[in-house]
Amino acid sequence: MAEFPTIKQILEGAILAADGPLSIDLMIQLFEGEQPSRADVREALKEIEASCEGRGFELKEVATGYRFQVRTEYAEWVSRLWDERPQRYSRALLETLALIAYKQPLTRGDIEEVRGVAVSTNIIRTLLEREWIRVVSHRDVPGRPALYATTKYFLDYFNLTGLDELPTLSEIKDLGKVNEELDLEEEVVEARVIELEDITQFAPDPVSDEELDQVTADVNVIEDNIRNLFPDPDAEEDLDAEEDLEEEEPLAAEKDQAQTQQPVEQEDQFANVPQEIMDAAFQEDDQDDPKT
């Protein structure tokens, strides 16, 4: 450290002036000529971090480098410098982001399969615009859906240096506390549990046989009224056909009876004629017939 007596002050100024986290490689490039080693830079950073103890800000290492930031316990007062409220994120967006963080890489269909609901296009667009996720590849299946993974900017936003610093699922027990820390738009709704003994109050009253018979009779009356108001055309045609058939049957019977009675009536006309005259008439007819 003797070769670079002002390295601590140079790094403090550079980290303070940088727009974002400053990596060790960029810190080394600040020096021309003989550059400090990575070990020297890390030692200077430890000194800076120790000097921030007991102050309102700290030197924080994140995924893309080092930065100065306000300590979390003073955020309530510091946030009053800005009139606008910090952006709030929906539970659906954070659930989608958590699935990508813990199960990456995965597709939009994988997320929908786990959550059981469709993933809004606005959620994916918001995560991409904030550069919290990115497309790392495409799955080799029909349609080639995009595979999403988190970025270093996601780690920076949540003060993480790597995915191994994510809390394990067993550590996340109090959903109400998590909801408060993440400032969710939606509150955790406790499910209402109905005891078995309370179900009896929803049971219907017993019905007697007389009441069932009365209900059946009322239903039959309603059905008859509906048939009268809205007659079935097919049923009317069948009824007309049956009536025409009933009318045709007596006419046919009368016709058959008339045909059977006609020869009898003709025989009755010659019932009183003597047989000699009948024979003589038939003989004359035979003589007039040229075939005979």
PATOR-930235 format. One record per residue (C-alpha): residue in one letter; chain; x negated, y negated, z negated. Coordinates in steps of 0.05 Angstrom, whole numbers, plus 5000, padded with zeros to 4 digits. Each point is the difference from the previous one (the first is absolute). Layout:
REC   resn   chain     px     py     pz
REC      A       A      X      Y      Z
...
***
This chain:
REC   resn   chain     px     py     pz
REC      M       A   5000   5000   5000
REC      A       A   4939   4954   4994
REC      E       A   4996   4991   5075
REC      F       A   5071   4972   5002
REC      P       A   5010   4957   4938
REC      T       A   5063   4966   5028
REC      I       A   5035   5062   5028
REC      K       A   5054   5000   4947
REC      Q       A   5020   4927   5014
REC      I       A   4999   5012   5076
REC      L       A   5046   5060   4994
REC      E       A   5047   4964   4953
REC      G       A   5008   4942   5050
REC      A       A   5008   5047   5059
REC      I       A   5053   5042   4967
REC      L       A   5037   4938   4976
REC      A       A   4999   4968   5070
REC      A       A   5018   5063   5040
REC      D       A   5071   5007   5028
REC      G       A   5003   5073   4976
REC      P       A   4960   5053   4965
REC      L       A   4926   4998   5017
REC      S       A   4963   5065   5013
REC      I       A   4929   5014   4978
REC      D       A   4976   5002   5072
REC      L       A   5026   4929   5012
REC      M       A   4967   4977   4935
REC      I       A   4933   5027   5024
REC      Q       A   5008   4964   5067
REC      L       A   5005   4933   4963
REC      F       A   4925   5002   4989
REC      E       A   4951   4987   5056
REC      G       A   4931   5029   5003
REC      E       A   4988   5049   4944
REC      Q       A   5068   5025   4979
REC      P       A   5018   5029   4932
REC      S       A   5013   5074   4994
REC      R       A   5068   5029   4985
REC      A       A   4977   5017   4930
REC      D       A   4981   4927   4988
REC      V       A   5068   4977   5025
REC      R       A   5037   5049   4955
REC      E       A   4959   4978   4940
REC      A       A   5018   4927   5014
REC      L       A   5073   5019   5006
REC      K       A   4998   5034   4933
REC      E       A   4972   4936   4969
REC      I       A   5055   4959   5032
REC      E       A   5053   5049   4976
REC      A       A   4973   4996   4929
REC      S       A   4999   4924   5001
REC      C       A   5075   5000   5017
REC      E       A   5018   5035   4934
REC      G       A   5047   4958   4958
REC      R       A   5018   4954   5058
REC      G       A   5065   4993   5040
REC      F       A   4972   5033   5062
REC      E       A   4958   5062   5015
REC      L       A   4956   5030   5053
REC      K       A   5041   5056   5031
REC      E       A   4975   5055   5046
REC      V       A   5051   5023   5052
REC      A       A   4996   5042   5063
REC      T       A   4970   4947   5045
REC      G       A   4952   4968   4950
REC      Y       A   4998   4953   4940
REC      R       A   5044   4940   4984
REC      F       A   5017   4952   4943
REC      Q       A   5072   5005   4977
REC      V       A   5043   4976   4942
REC      R       A   5009   5051   4946
REC      T       A   5067   5035   4999
REC      E       A   5019   4976   4931
REC      Y       A   4997   4927   5023
REC      A       A   5041   5010   5064
REC      E       A   5064   4974   4968
REC      W       A   4971   4931   4989
REC      V       A   4958   4995   5063
REC      S       A   5059   5019   5044
REC      R       A   5036   4936   4980
REC      L       A   4952   4961   5045
REC      W       A   5042   5023   5060
REC      D       A   5073   4983   5008
REC      E       A   5018   5060   5043
REC      R       A   5012   5066   4966
REC      P       A   4955   5059   5017
REC      Q       A   5028   5046   5053
REC      R       A   5042   5056   4973
REC      Y       A   5000   5069   5032
REC      S       A   5058   5049   5003
REC      R       A   4997   5068   4969
REC      A       A   5007   5033   5069
REC      L       A   4937   4963   5024
REC      L       A   4959   5020   4939
REC      E       A   5024   5072   5004
REC      T       A   4978   5002   5073
REC      L       A   4933   4969   4983
REC      A       A   4990   5049   4942
REC      L       A   5013   5060   5044
REC      I       A   4950   4976   5051
REC      A       A   4948   4986   4946
REC      Y       A   5007   5068   4966
REC      K       A   5014   5044   5061
REC      Q       A   4962   4965   5056
REC      P       A   4998   5008   5057
REC      L       A   5073   5013   5015
REC      T       A   5054   4981   5050
REC      R       A   5064   4962   4993
REC      G       A   5038   5065   5005
REC      D       A   4960   5028   4941
REC      I       A   5020   4941   4958
REC      E       A   5073   5008   5018
REC      E       A   4997   5074   4983
REC      V       A   4974   4985   4930
REC      R       A   5045   4940   4985
REC      G       A   5062   5031   5031
REC      V       A   5019   4936   5036
REC      A       A   4979   4964   5063
REC      V       A   4941   4953   4996
REC      S       A   5017   4930   5024
REC      T       A   4959   4972   5057
REC      N       A   4992   4936   4961
REC      I       A   4965   5037   4944
REC      I       A   4947   5029   5046
REC      R       A   4993   4933   5035
REC      T       A   4990   4963   4934
REC      L       A   4946   5049   4977
REC      L       A   4964   4995   5067
REC      E       A   5004   4923   5000
REC      R       A   4971   4997   4930
REC      E       A   4946   5048   5023
REC      W       A   5014   5048   4942
REC      I       A   5007   5058   5049
REC      R       A   4975   5015   5070
REC      V       A   5008   5052   5054
REC      V       A   4942   5048   4995
REC      S       A   5022   5052   5051
REC      H       A   5059   5035   5033
REC      R       A   5026   5069   4983
REC      D       A   4994   5049   5057
REC      V       A   5074   5017   5005
REC      P       A   5054   4979   5049
REC      G       A   5008   4924   4996
REC      R       A   4930   4992   4969
REC      P       A   5024   4963   4937
REC      A       A   4950   4952   4967
REC      L       A   4962   5021   4938
REC      Y       A   4995   4946   4947
REC      A       A   4947   4989   4947
REC      T       A   4983   4944   4951
REC      T       A   4946   4948   5012
REC      K       A   4947   4965   4958
REC      Y       A   5046   4940   4996
REC      F       A   5050   5043   4964
REC      L       A   4947   5019   4949
REC      D       A   4979   4927   4993
REC      Y       A   5071   4977   4986
REC      F       A   5009   5051   4944
REC      N       A   4929   4988   4971
REC      L       A   4975   5069   5020
REC      T       A   4933   5021   5026
REC      G       A   5024   5067   5027
REC      L       A   5060   5047   5004
REC      D       A   4971   5040   4942
REC      E       A   5020   4942   4954
REC      L       A   5074   5010   5015
REC      P       A   5038   5023   4939
REC      T       A   5019   5074   5000
REC      L       A   5073   5018   5004
REC      S       A   4997   5028   4929
REC      E       A   4979   4931   4975
REC      I       A   5062   4967   5029
REC      K       A   5052   5016   4948
REC      D       A   5036   4936   4983
REC      L       A   5036   4977   5063
REC      G       A   5027   4939   4965
REC      K       A   4929   4977   4984
REC      V       A   4976   5014   5071
REC      N       A   5060   4961   5027
REC      E       A   4982   4940   4956
REC      E       A   4926   5001   5019
REC      L       A   5013   5005   5075
REC      D       A   5056   4947   4997
REC      L       A   5049   5041   5039
REC      E       A   5063   4971   5030
REC      E       A   5042   5058   4978
REC      E       A   5008   5021   4927
REC      V       A   4998   5072   4979
REC      V       A   5071   5024   4991
REC      E       A   5011   5052   4947
REC      A       A   5043   5058   5023
REC      R       A   5065   5009   4961
REC      V       A   5005   5069   4969
REC      I       A   5069   5029   4988
REC      E       A   5004   5051   4944
REC      L       A   5038   5064   5014
REC      E       A   5050   4984   4945
REC      D       A   5018   4935   5035
REC      I       A   5020   5036   5064
REC      T       A   5066   5022   4970
REC      Q       A   5027   4929   5002
REC      F       A   4998   5003   5076
REC      A       A   5040   5065   5004
REC      P       A   5071   4993   5031
REC      D       A   5063   5012   4959
REC      P       A   5032   5069   5007
REC      V       A   5057   5005   5052
REC      S       A   5062   5043   4991
REC      D       A   5032   5046   5053
REC      E       A   5061   4955   5005
REC      E       A   4956   4940   5017
REC      L       A   4963   5041   5053
REC      D       A   5066   5021   5032
REC      Q       A   5024   4928   5001
REC      V       A   4935   4978   5033
REC      T       A   5007   5055   5053
REC      A       A   5072   4979   5015
REC      D       A   4978   4927   5007
REC      V       A   4945   5020   5048
REC      N       A   5050   5040   5043
REC      V       A   5046   4940   5003
REC      I       A   4943   4956   5022
REC      E       A   4980   5050   5054
REC      D       A   5071   5002   5027
REC      N       A   5003   4924   5002
REC      I       A   4934   4998   5038
REC      R       A   5026   5050   5051
REC      N       A   5063   4958   5010
REC      L       A   4960   4935   5008
REC      F       A   4947   5031   5045
REC      P       A   5031   5059   5038
REC      D       A   4954   5048   5037
REC      P       A   5010   4994   5076
REC      D       A   4979   5073   5010
REC      A       A   5051   5023   4950
REC      E       A   5056   4960   5036
REC      E       A   4981   5032   5067
REC      D       A   5004   5070   4969
REC      L       A   5068   4983   4970
REC      D       A   5027   4975   5067
REC      A       A   4974   5062   5034
REC      E       A   5036   5044   4950
REC      E       A   5065   4961   5009
REC      D       A   4996   5007   5077
REC      L       A   4987   5074   4992
REC      E       A   5061   5008   4955
REC      E       A   5043   4963   5052
REC      E       A   4974   5043   5058
REC      E       A   5014   5066   4965
REC      P       A   5077   4990   4996
REC      L       A   5002   4977   5072
REC      A       A   4963   5062   5023
REC      A       A   5045   5044   4959
REC      E       A   5063   4968   5030
REC      K       A   4971   5009   5070
REC      D       A   4986   5074   4989
REC      Q       A   5069   5010   4971
REC      A       A   5032   4966   5060
REC      Q       A   4961   5044   5048
REC      T       A   5022   5064   4964
REC      Q       A   5073   4977   4997
REC      Q       A   5004   4982   5074
REC      P       A   5003   5072   5027
REC      V       A   5050   5019   4946
REC      E       A   5045   4942   5020
REC      Q       A   4997   5022   5073
REC      E       A   5020   5071   4980
REC      D       A   5058   4971   4960
REC      Q       A   5026   4965   5062
REC      F       A   5012   5067   5037
REC      A       A   5024   5038   4939
REC      N       A   5075   4996   5022
REC      V       A   4988   5017   5074
REC      P       A   5023   5070   5021
REC      Q       A   4944   5048   5017
REC      E       A   5030   5015   5070
REC      I       A   4994   4927   5020
REC      M       A   4929   4996   4973
REC      D       A   4980   5061   5041
REC      A       A   5032   4973   5063
REC      A       A   4964   4933   4991
REC      F       A   4933   5033   4993
REC      Q       A   5014   5043   5063
REC      E       A   5014   4937   5041
REC      D       A   4935   4969   4975
REC      D       A   4962   5062   5022
REC      Q       A   5031   4998   5070
REC      D       A   4983   4927   5009
REC      D       A   4928   5012   4980
REC      P       A   4960   5013   5066
REC      K       A   4949   5044   4963
REC      T       A   5054   5052   4988
***
